[in-house]
């Protein structure tokens, strides 16, 4: 029984870890010299509601300003756009009762109950464009499991944006 319990415990732990940490990905144009950019202007922020639009803009502003970029109303060296969305993913969870010998030892003699759990998942995409050419030069994307608590979700957004901009701006290849 202990041999079966340990792998199930490890799988459950890995599932919980996946729920706690955001998946963050970034990509950028390797031909861009990010050192020449000092200012940015917002092009667009889109989210489910105005509260989240404000939170996204505030967190991205803080991340860019921490990197030495200055926000200007229009005509910045770079343009920033962000899109936040939420969807629901279904997770199946199966619980086994009365495992007994299990199917390895002559058949399964317990009962299995499978439940469907709806999990809200938030996604944030932040794009940075060259001001004059309007070409995309950097993209960050973060996906994170949300809770029913808006304060916790706001904290997750902040942490996701911090992680997204952790290595921004990319170092020049020259």
Buried (B, 14 or more C-beta within 10 A) or exposed (E): EEEEEEEEEEEEEEEEEEBEBBBBEBEBBEEBEBEEBEBBBBBEBEBEEEEBBEBBBBBBBBBBEEEEBEBBEEEBBBBBBBBBBEEEEEEEEEEBEEBBEBEEEEEBEEEEEEEEEEEBBBBBBBBBBBBEEEEBBBBBBBBBBBBEEEEEBBEBBBBBBBBBBEEBBBEEEE
